[in-house]
């Protein structure tokens, strides 16, 4: 299945910045444990969720966390 291509003019976007005004983020992972009963497998599993975080502080960019998990990770976010 092909992903639709978005035709977005970069001039119509805005920069994402850290509270200190920095614009560089690092990609990382949040790991979530999944019960074998939920996953329908023989063993519990680990599900990786890609996120971006502030290089200096290690704080996660809130908008990169799934909405259902934002409250749980709120103390780790910018």
N, C-alpha and C positions, 0 to 999 in steps of 0.2 A: 504494500500500500504506500503510495507516495504522499508525502506531507505537502500541503498547499504552500506555495511560496507567497510570502507577504511582500508587497511592494511599498515599503515605507521610506520616505525621504528622511534621512538622518537629521536634516534641519528642523524637522517637526518633532524631535524628541528632546528630552531634557536629561542632563547628567544626574546620576545617582551618586550622592556624596555621603561620606561618614560625618558624624557630628563635628569632627575636626576639619572638615572640608576636603578630605582626601578622596580620590576617585578610583583608587586601585583596590580590588578585592581579590581574595584567593578562593578557589573552589575547594569544598570539603564535603564530608558525608556525615549525616546523622544516621545512626543505626537503630533500628526498631526490631524488637523481638516479636515474632509471630508464633502464636500457639499452633501446634500441629492440628488441633481441632478446627481452628479458623482456616488454616492453610489447606486442610485435607491431605496432609502428608503423614509419614510415619514418625517424623521427628519435628520438634520446634525448629523454626528457621529464623534467619536474620534478613531483614529487608533494608537495603541502603537507600537513603534519600539524599540526592545531591542538593547542596546549599552553597551560598557564597557568604564569606565572612570578612570582616575588617582585619587587614593584615596586622595592624599595630595592636589592637585590643583583643582580637579573637572573638569579638561579638558577631553574632549572625545577623545578616541582613534580613529583617523580619519578612519582607515580601517574598523571600525564596523558600520559606517554610510553608507547607500546606496549611490552609486556613484552620483546619480542625486541630492542628497541633500548636498554633501560635501562642495560646494561653499557657500551655505547659512549658514552653521554652522562652517565655517573655523575659525572664531575668537574664537570659543569654543573648538578647537581641538589641540591635540599634534600629 
